[in-house]
């Protein structure tokens, strides 16, 4: 009789969070028309709805700034962010937490922004002052945002039109591939790129800009030098609101960790660039980017303004 009573009391409480929520809104940035984005992610939305046994709705945002605002204002309960967008969200409100990120097939769960130079010409950041560096676009996290912010702290002054002899000239390439070409052609002295910094070093590590340089030029890795590297940058996280019940967070986490194995089609609907399945992450994994985002907000905060970054 006692055992039956315990089961009776425990069962309703286990499902109580569903009655409280009634539905969950997932935020996602759509680079196409909302209707197309909804159709593309439908296998994921449906799989999550079936697993949670609660209504799941997709909310499409035009960019990460809009999605961050939706999360802060409670219009979404769950967001699929870039690493830098989550860092900006946390710096603004600390209102959501990452639960999982996609694991690349090669197994490297983090990567680094790097400054690459010709080993024979430059050996220190001091020697890089007054030189020229190329980057893909200003929206690139590893190829522009992180290196320019971090290297300014170490005394380098960047300028698109250098006014002083020690200014580092910024040369926009328009794409990562063109940036590699400019560097190999000797038109610039340095290249902002990225690397997993894991795997076989002689091959340029497991993935990244060094691999591209070696494959395109046929040169030996020893001819290139990494003059600077950033802190670790994890993959793009799936993020849930702090206001969700713990049971709902746990269900979402377990759903994601098992998704690639149980429902590859649903996984591919949201993670078509990383086919290694999800792994568990926490806020601490993104601390390096959070610190950068917090630093970039301070001047604006003092002026009573707000800043944002689309990641």
Helices and strands as residue ranges (DSSP letters): H 2-21, E 23-29, H 34-52, E 55-61, H 64-72, E 78-80, H 83-92, E 96-102, E 110-118, H 125-128, E 132-135, I 141-145, H 146-153, E 158-159, E 168-172, H 176-184, E 190-195, G 201-203, H 209-217, G 221-223, E 224-229, E 233-234, E 237-241, H 246-262, H 264-270, E 278-280, G 283-286, H 287-302
